[in-house]
Amino acid sequence: MATEILPYNRSKMGSIEKEYERNVKVAKSLKNKVWKGHALICNGEVIGIYSDLKKAMENAKEKCKNHSLIIEPSDIIEHEIVELGLPVIL
């Protein structure tokens, strides 16, 4: 298997982070919806609901550029951020 190592591109990472936040917001909005299967979310919207995970993955490759989420109804949970670590004293 070949691996391509790309230089770190901060502007690209920023756009992926923004896309992630948009997609998570959409996923959270599905919390009270009822559906069966796998929801494909990218570009800040639900692309489709698929009964087959493989089909959802194929569509993600075709339709999503930066970031996508494939979730099931049980994947939507509320969580809290827990900060770990000790304060740094200089």
Protein Blocks (a to p, Z undefined) as FASTA:
>chain_A
ZZddddddfklmmmmmmmmmmmmmmmmmmmmpccedjdddeehiafbdcfblklmmmmmm
mmpmkbccdddfklpccdddddedddddZZ
